[in-house]
Amino acid sequence: MKIKVMSVFGTRPEAIKMCPLVKELERHEEIESVVCLTGQHREMLQQVIDIFGTKVKYNLDVMQPKQTLVTITTSVLKKLESVLVTEKPDIVLVHGDTSTSFVAALAAFYQQIPVGHVEAGLRTYDKYSPFPEEMNRCLTGRIAELHFSPTESNKRNLEKENIKNHIYVTGNTVIDAFKTTVKENYQYKDNDVRHINFIGKRCVLVTAHRRENLGQPLENICRAIKRIAEEFLDIEVVYPVHMNPVVKRTAETVLGEIERVHLVKPLDVEDMHNLMARSHMVMTDSGGLQEEAPACGVPVLVLRTETERPEAVEAGTVKVVGTNENDIYESAKILLTEKDTYDQMAHAVNPYGDGHACERIARIILDWKR
């Protein structure tokens, strides 16, 4: 009898990390894989689904104008109930720290269905930073039956919380995704990126949109980027700007007229991964890029005051620089001028695995049900 595994996700970052796992689950005859999207994101989510060719059975389509954490939570909880009652999966897989992840885990718990938490055990130990992600992943961890931790330190975090059983160190599934996305002779789909002349230039890839950075911190980030672009004539800064109108307004106000700073629309996962793989460095307040860029040998400056990925800092692939304008500028300047420091970060060993996380997770699920 087949094991029915339902994967529930709803945002672009989740999809990037879950679609490779869905592909692996589909390879096993003993597994019936069912995918349910919540639609917490819409266009950005669909891009990833299309690139990986993921078969979707359910789409709850919860996204609405001016959605809040409350509307996302209540919509997912209500709509997912009927799906779980109909499908009766043996296990529900959720990913990471989104509202979708926590609410899907809660909905499965209400139906007494076991939950597997992919990317389990990340912590900052500050429940308001990142908000609401830190509490989402903590609550999901309390519900989950199986915990798939990317690293040993993630496992130790769970053990400190008295979660003792069914914790598995698997690596991060995002490294698996590169097998699908990164290509040698890649042609960018985004028209703006395709027309940037990178010949003889160093690309600096920027992402900044996190909720706690809105306002003064984001202005500081943009001003630091402006100084870097004006000082170093051999760089091209590419900043895929988030759809959030507050982010767009700040980026355009500070950086809109700066030469060699390219404010482009959000890139699909193929464009993003291939641009990252060809970048000199990444500056980001994202969580996922802290894992992805080191897989390409690209140093990362984290535009936050803390990170739930301390193993990247310890490994030397990532440096947390905060949101002070001068601190960001000085850290970027070092990577642009000091070759030894740059090489030390670029050649550090990526702590997030070997690209076989999905295989490990599928095998663990099969062994668990036997």
DOTISE-458093 format. One record per residue (C-alpha): residue number from 0; x, y, z. Coordinates in steps of 0.2 Angstrom, whole numbers, plus 2048, in hexadecimal, padded with zeros to 3 digits. Example, Ala and Ser with C-alpha at 12.3 -4.5 7.8 and 13.67 -1.06 7.14 Angstrom:
<rs>
@resi:0&px:83E&py:7EA&pz:827
@resi:1&px:844&py:7FB&pz:824
</rs>
This chain:
<rs>
@resi:0&px:800&py:800&pz:800
@resi:1&px:807&py:811&pz:7FB
@resi:2&px:80B&py:81F&pz:808
@resi:3&px:801&py:82E&pz:804
@resi:4&px:80C&py:83E&pz:806
@resi:5&px:804&py:84F&pz:805
@resi:6&px:810&py:85D&pz:803
@resi:7&px:808&py:86E&pz:807
@resi:8&px:811&py:87F&pz:803
@resi:9&px:80C&py:890&pz:7FD
@resi:10&px:81A&py:89C&pz:7FA
@resi:11&px:828&py:89D&pz:7EE
@resi:12&px:836&py:899&pz:7FA
@resi:13&px:82D&py:88A&pz:800
@resi:14&px:82A&py:884&pz:7EE
@resi:15&px:83C&py:885&pz:7EA
@resi:16&px:840&py:87A&pz:7F8
@resi:17&px:831&py:86E&pz:7F7
@resi:18&px:830&py:86B&pz:7E4
@resi:19&px:840&py:861&pz:7E3
@resi:20&px:83A&py:856&pz:7F2
@resi:21&px:829&py:854&pz:7E9
@resi:22&px:833&py:84E&pz:7D9
@resi:23&px:83C&py:841&pz:7E4
@resi:24&px:82C&py:83B&pz:7ED
@resi:25&px:825&py:838&pz:7DB
@resi:26&px:834&py:82D&pz:7D7
@resi:27&px:82E&py:820&pz:7E4
@resi:28&px:821&py:813&pz:7DF
@resi:29&px:81D&py:811&pz:7F2
@resi:30&px:818&py:823&pz:7F4
@resi:31&px:808&py:82C&pz:7EE
@resi:32&px:80D&py:83E&pz:7ED
@resi:33&px:7FF&py:84C&pz:7EE
@resi:34&px:803&py:85E&pz:7ED
@resi:35&px:7F8&py:86C&pz:7F5
@resi:36&px:7FC&py:87E&pz:7F2
@resi:37&px:7F5&py:88B&pz:7FE
@resi:38&px:7F8&py:899&pz:7F2
@resi:39&px:800&py:8A5&pz:7FF
@resi:40&px:809&py:8AB&pz:7F1
@resi:41&px:802&py:8AA&pz:7DF
@resi:42&px:80C&py:8AF&pz:7D0
@resi:43&px:81D&py:8AD&pz:7D8
@resi:44&px:818&py:89C&pz:7DE
@resi:45&px:812&py:896&pz:7CD
@resi:46&px:822&py:89A&pz:7C5
@resi:47&px:82B&py:88D&pz:7D0
@resi:48&px:81D&py:880&pz:7CD
@resi:49&px:81F&py:882&pz:7BA
@resi:50&px:832&py:881&pz:7BA
@resi:51&px:832&py:871&pz:7C4
@resi:52&px:823&py:86A&pz:7BB
@resi:53&px:81B&py:866&pz:7CC
@resi:54&px:809&py:85E&pz:7CB
@resi:55&px:7FD&py:867&pz:7D6
@resi:56&px:7ED&py:85F&pz:7DC
@resi:57&px:7E6&py:86D&pz:7E7
@resi:58&px:7E8&py:87F&pz:7E7
@resi:59&px:7E0&py:888&pz:7F6
@resi:60&px:7E3&py:899&pz:7EE
@resi:61&px:7E2&py:8A3&pz:7FE
@resi:62&px:7EB&py:8B2&pz:7F8
@resi:63&px:7E1&py:8C2&pz:7F9
@resi:64&px:7E4&py:8D5&pz:7F7
@resi:65&px:7EB&py:8DC&pz:807
@resi:66&px:7EC&py:8CB&pz:80F
@resi:67&px:7F2&py:8CA&pz:822
@resi:68&px:7F9&py:8BD&pz:82C
@resi:69&px:7E8&py:8BA&pz:833
@resi:70&px:7DF&py:8B8&pz:822
@resi:71&px:7ED&py:8AC&pz:81C
@resi:72&px:7EC&py:8A2&pz:82C
@resi:73&px:7D9&py:8A0&pz:82D
@resi:74&px:7D7&py:89D&pz:81A
@resi:75&px:7E4&py:88F&pz:819
@resi:76&px:7DD&py:887&pz:829
@resi:77&px:7CB&py:887&pz:823
@resi:78&px:7CF&py:882&pz:811
@resi:79&px:7DC&py:874&pz:815
@resi:80&px:7D0&py:86B&pz:820
@resi:81&px:7C5&py:864&pz:812
@resi:82&px:7D5&py:85F&pz:808
@resi:83&px:7DC&py:855&pz:817
@resi:84&px:7CB&py:84D&pz:81A
@resi:85&px:7C9&py:848&pz:808
@resi:86&px:7DB&py:842&pz:805
@resi:87&px:7DF&py:83A&pz:816
@resi:88&px:7F2&py:83B&pz:813
@resi:89&px:7FE&py:830&pz:81E
@resi:90&px:809&py:83F&pz:820
@resi:91&px:809&py:852&pz:81C
@resi:92&px:819&py:85A&pz:818
@resi:93&px:81B&py:86D&pz:81B
@resi:94&px:82B&py:878&pz:819
@resi:95&px:834&py:884&pz:824
@resi:96&px:82C&py:893&pz:82C
@resi:97&px:81E&py:89B&pz:822
@resi:98&px:80C&py:89D&pz:828
@resi:99&px:807&py:890&pz:81B
@resi:100&px:813&py:884&pz:824
@resi:101&px:80C&py:887&pz:835
@resi:102&px:7FA&py:887&pz:831
@resi:103&px:7FB&py:877&pz:826
@resi:104&px:804&py:86E&pz:834
@resi:105&px:7F6&py:874&pz:840
@resi:106&px:7E9&py:86E&pz:834
@resi:107&px:7F1&py:85D&pz:832
@resi:108&px:7F2&py:85C&pz:845
@resi:109&px:7DF&py:860&pz:847
@resi:110&px:7DD&py:850&pz:83B
@resi:111&px:7EA&py:846&pz:845
@resi:112&px:7F4&py:844&pz:836
@resi:113&px:807&py:844&pz:839
@resi:114&px:812&py:852&pz:833
@resi:115&px:823&py:852&pz:82B
@resi:116&px:82C&py:863&pz:82D
@resi:117&px:839&py:866&pz:81F
@resi:118&px:847&py:873&pz:824
@resi:119&px:843&py:870&pz:837
@resi:120&px:84D&py:877&pz:846
@resi:121&px:852&py:889&pz:840
@resi:122&px:851&py:895&pz:84E
@resi:123&px:856&py:8A7&pz:852
@resi:124&px:84D&py:8A6&pz:864
@resi:125&px:845&py:8B7&pz:861
@resi:126&px:833&py:8B4&pz:85E
@resi:127&px:831&py:8C5&pz:855
@resi:128&px:840&py:8C3&pz:84A
@resi:129&px:83D&py:8BD&pz:83D
@resi:130&px:82A&py:8C0&pz:83F
@resi:131&px:820&py:8B6&pz:83D
@resi:132&px:82C&py:8A9&pz:837
@resi:133&px:835&py:8A5&pz:847
@resi:134&px:825&py:8A0&pz:850
@resi:135&px:81E&py:897&pz:841
@resi:136&px:82D&py:88B&pz:841
@resi:137&px:82C&py:889&pz:854
@resi:138&px:81A&py:884&pz:854
@resi:139&px:81C&py:879&pz:845
@resi:140&px:82A&py:870&pz:84E
@resi:141&px:81F&py:86C&pz:85D
@resi:142&px:812&py:865&pz:851
@resi:143&px:81D&py:85B&pz:845
@resi:144&px:820&py:848&pz:847
@resi:145&px:82F&py:848&pz:83B
@resi:146&px:83C&py:855&pz:83B
@resi:147&px:848&py:857&pz:82C
@resi:148&px:856&py:863&pz:832
@resi:149&px:862&py:86A&pz:825
@resi:150&px:871&py:86A&pz:831
@resi:151&px:877&py:862&pz:842
@resi:152&px:874&py:873&pz:84B
@resi:153&px:862&py:873&pz:845
@resi:154&px:860&py:862&pz:84D
@resi:155&px:868&py:868&pz:85D
@resi:156&px:85C&py:877&pz:85E
@resi:157&px:84D&py:86A&pz:85E
@resi:158&px:856&py:85F&pz:86B
@resi:159&px:858&py:86E&pz:876
@resi:160&px:845&py:870&pz:875
@resi:161&px:842&py:85F&pz:87B
@resi:162&px:83E&py:858&pz:869
@resi:163&px:847&py:848&pz:86A
@resi:164&px:840&py:83C&pz:85D
@resi:165&px:840&py:83B&pz:84A
@resi:166&px:84C&py:849&pz:847
@resi:167&px:856&py:846&pz:837
@resi:168&px:865&py:850&pz:830
@resi:169&px:862&py:850&pz:81D
@resi:170&px:86A&py:860&pz:816
@resi:171&px:85F&py:86D&pz:80E
@resi:172&px:854&py:869&pz:7FF
@resi:173&px:858&py:87A&pz:7F7
@resi:174&px:869&py:873&pz:7F2
@resi:175&px:860&py:865&pz:7E9
@resi:176&px:857&py:872&pz:7DF
@resi:177&px:866&py:878&pz:7D6
@resi:178&px:867&py:868&pz:7CD
@resi:179&px:857&py:86E&pz:7C4
@resi:180&px:85A&py:881&pz:7C3
@resi:181&px:86D&py:885&pz:7C0
@resi:182&px:872&py:882&pz:7AE
@resi:183&px:883&py:885&pz:7A5
@resi:184&px:87D&py:88F&pz:796
@resi:185&px:86E&py:898&pz:79E
@resi:186&px:865&py:8A6&pz:796
@resi:187&px:85B&py:8B1&pz:7A2
@resi:188&px:849&py:8B2&pz:79F
@resi:189&px:847&py:8C3&pz:7A7
@resi:190&px:849&py:8D0&pz:79A
@resi:191&px:852&py:8DD&pz:7A5
@resi:192&px:85E&py:8D1&pz:7AC
@resi:193&px:862&py:8CA&pz:79A
@resi:194&px:867&py:8DB&pz:794
@resi:195&px:873&py:8DF&pz:7A2
@resi:196&px:885&py:8DF&pz:79C
@resi:197&px:88F&py:8D4&pz:7A9
@resi:198&px:89E&py:8D3&pz:79E
@resi:199&px:8AD&py:8D8&pz:7A9
@resi:200&px:8A2&py:8DC&pz:7B7
@resi:201&px:89E&py:8D5&pz:7C8
@resi:202&px:88C&py:8D1&pz:7CC
@resi:203&px:885&py:8D6&pz:7DD
@resi:204&px:874&py:8CE&pz:7E0
@resi:205&px:869&py:8D6&pz:7ED
@resi:206&px:859&py:8D1&pz:7F5
@resi:207&px:851&py:8DB&pz:803
@resi:208&px:83E&py:8DA&pz:808
@resi:209&px:83D&py:8D2&pz:819
@resi:210&px:82F&py:8D9&pz:824
@resi:211&px:83A&py:8DF&pz:832
@resi:212&px:845&py:8E9&pz:826
@resi:213&px:837&py:8F4&pz:81F
@resi:214&px:83A&py:906&pz:823
@resi:215&px:84A&py:90D&pz:829
@resi:216&px:854&py:8FC&pz:827
@resi:217&px:850&py:8FA&pz:815
@resi:218&px:854&py:90C&pz:812
@resi:219&px:865&py:909&pz:81A
@resi:220&px:868&py:8FA&pz:80F
@resi:221&px:863&py:903&pz:7FF
@resi:222&px:86F&py:912&pz:804
@resi:223&px:87D&py:906&pz:807
@resi:224&px:87A&py:8FE&pz:7F6
@resi:225&px:87A&py:90F&pz:7EE
@resi:226&px:88B&py:913&pz:7F5
@resi:227&px:892&py:902&pz:7EF
@resi:228&px:88C&py:904&pz:7DD
@resi:229&px:892&py:916&pz:7DC
@resi:230&px:8A4&py:911&pz:7E3
@resi:231&px:8A7&py:901&pz:7D9
@resi:232&px:8A5&py:904&pz:7C7
@resi:233&px:8A8&py:8F1&pz:7C2
@resi:234&px:898&py:8EB&pz:7CB
@resi:235&px:886&py:8E9&pz:7C5
@resi:236&px:87A&py:8E8&pz:7D3
@resi:237&px:86A&py:8DE&pz:7D0
@resi:238&px:85C&py:8E0&pz:7DC
@resi:239&px:84C&py:8D6&pz:7D9
@resi:240&px:840&py:8E1&pz:7E2
@resi:241&px:832&py:8D8&pz:7EC
@resi:242&px:820&py:8DC&pz:7E7
@resi:243&px:81C&py:8E4&pz:7F8
@resi:244&px:819&py:8F7&pz:7F4
@resi:245&px:823&py:8FD&pz:803
@resi:246&px:832&py:8F4&pz:7FD
@resi:247&px:830&py:8FA&pz:7EB
@resi:248&px:82E&py:90C&pz:7F0
@resi:249&px:83D&py:90C&pz:7FB
@resi:250&px:848&py:903&pz:7EE
@resi:251&px:842&py:90F&pz:7E0
@resi:252&px:844&py:91E&pz:7EA
@resi:253&px:856&py:91B&pz:7F0
@resi:254&px:85D&py:910&pz:7E1
@resi:255&px:852&py:914&pz:7D2
@resi:256&px:85E&py:920&pz:7CA
@resi:257&px:86E&py:918&pz:7CF
@resi:258&px:879&py:912&pz:7C0
@resi:259&px:87D&py:8FF&pz:7C0
@resi:260&px:86F&py:8FB&pz:7CD
@resi:261&px:862&py:8F1&pz:7C4
@resi:262&px:851&py:8F1&pz:7CD
@resi:263&px:848&py:8E2&pz:7C5
@resi:264&px:838&py:8D9&pz:7C8
@resi:265&px:839&py:8C9&pz:7D3
@resi:266&px:842&py:8BB&pz:7C9
@resi:267&px:83C&py:8A9&pz:7C7
@resi:268&px:847&py:89C&pz:7CF
@resi:269&px:851&py:898&pz:7C0
@resi:270&px:856&py:8A9&pz:7BC
@resi:271&px:859&py:8AC&pz:7CF
@resi:272&px:864&py:89D&pz:7D1
@resi:273&px:86E&py:89F&pz:7C1
@resi:274&px:871&py:8B2&pz:7C5
@resi:275&px:876&py:8AD&pz:7D7
@resi:276&px:882&py:8A0&pz:7D0
@resi:277&px:88A&py:8AD&pz:7C5
@resi:278&px:88B&py:8BB&pz:7D3
@resi:279&px:89A&py:8C1&pz:7DC
@resi:280&px:890&py:8C3&pz:7EC
@resi:281&px:87F&py:8C3&pz:7F3
@resi:282&px:877&py:8D0&pz:7FF
@resi:283&px:867&py:8CA&pz:807
@resi:284&px:85B&py:8CA&pz:815
@resi:285&px:854&py:8BA&pz:80F
@resi:286&px:856&py:8A9&pz:817
@resi:287&px:857&py:89E&pz:808
@resi:288&px:865&py:8A7&pz:7FF
@resi:289&px:870&py:8A4&pz:80E
@resi:290&px:86F&py:892&pz:80A
@resi:291&px:86E&py:893&pz:7F7
@resi:292&px:87D&py:89F&pz:7F3
@resi:293&px:88A&py:895&pz:7FC
@resi:294&px:886&py:886&pz:7F2
@resi:295&px:88C&py:891&pz:7E3
@resi:296&px:89B&py:897&pz:7EC
@resi:297&px:894&py:8A8&pz:7EE
@resi:298&px:897&py:8B2&pz:7FE
@resi:299&px:888&py:8B9&pz:807
@resi:300&px:885&py:8C9&pz:811
@resi:301&px:876&py:8C7&pz:81C
@resi:302&px:86C&py:8D8&pz:81E
@resi:303&px:865&py:8D3&pz:82F
@resi:304&px:86A&py:8D4&pz:841
@resi:305&px:869&py:8C1&pz:843
@resi:306&px:867&py:8B1&pz:83A
@resi:307&px:85E&py:8A1&pz:83D
@resi:308&px:86C&py:899&pz:832
@resi:309&px:87B&py:89B&pz:83E
@resi:310&px:884&py:88C&pz:836
@resi:311&px:887&py:896&pz:827
@resi:312&px:88F&py:8A4&pz:831
@resi:313&px:89A&py:896&pz:83A
@resi:314&px:89F&py:88F&pz:829
@resi:315&px:8A4&py:8A0&pz:823
@resi:316&px:898&py:8A0&pz:814
@resi:317&px:88D&py:8AE&pz:81B
@resi:318&px:891&py:8BE&pz:825
@resi:319&px:883&py:8C7&pz:82F
@resi:320&px:885&py:8DA&pz:82C
@resi:321&px:875&py:8E1&pz:833
@resi:322&px:86B&py:8F0&pz:82C
@resi:323&px:877&py:8FE&pz:830
@resi:324&px:87C&py:907&pz:820
@resi:325&px:88E&py:909&pz:824
@resi:326&px:890&py:8F7&pz:82A
@resi:327&px:888&py:8F0&pz:81A
@resi:328&px:893&py:8FC&pz:80F
@resi:329&px:8A3&py:8F7&pz:818
@resi:330&px:8A0&py:8E4&pz:818
@resi:331&px:89C&py:8E5&pz:805
@resi:332&px:8AB&py:8EF&pz:802
@resi:333&px:8B6&py:8E2&pz:80A
@resi:334&px:8AF&py:8D4&pz:7FF
@resi:335&px:8B2&py:8DF&pz:7EF
@resi:336&px:8C4&py:8E4&pz:7F4
@resi:337&px:8CC&py:8D7&pz:7FE
@resi:338&px:8CE&py:8C7&pz:7F4
@resi:339&px:8D4&py:8BC&pz:803
@resi:340&px:8C5&py:8C0&pz:80D
@resi:341&px:8BA&py:8BD&pz:7FE
@resi:342&px:8C2&py:8AC&pz:7F9
@resi:343&px:8C0&py:8A6&pz:80B
@resi:344&px:8AD&py:8A9&pz:80B
@resi:345&px:8AB&py:8A3&pz:7F9
@resi:346&px:8B5&py:892&pz:7FC
@resi:347&px:8AE&py:88E&pz:80D
@resi:348&px:8A4&py:87E&pz:80E
@resi:349&px:891&py:880&pz:80C
@resi:350&px:88A&py:878&pz:81C
@resi:351&px:879&py:875&pz:814
@resi:352&px:87C&py:864&pz:80C
@resi:353&px:881&py:85B&pz:7FC
@resi:354&px:871&py:85C&pz:7F1
@resi:355&px:86A&py:84B&pz:7F7
@resi:356&px:85E&py:851&pz:805
@resi:357&px:84E&py:84D&pz:7FB
@resi:358&px:854&py:83B&pz:7F9
@resi:359&px:857&py:839&pz:80C
@resi:360&px:846&py:840&pz:811
@resi:361&px:83D&py:835&pz:805
@resi:362&px:846&py:826&pz:80C
@resi:363&px:843&py:82B&pz:81E
@resi:364&px:830&py:82C&pz:81A
@resi:365&px:830&py:81B&pz:812
@resi:366&px:83A&py:813&pz:821
@resi:367&px:82F&py:81C&pz:82E
@resi:368&px:81F&py:815&pz:827
@resi:369&px:825&py:803&pz:826
</rs>
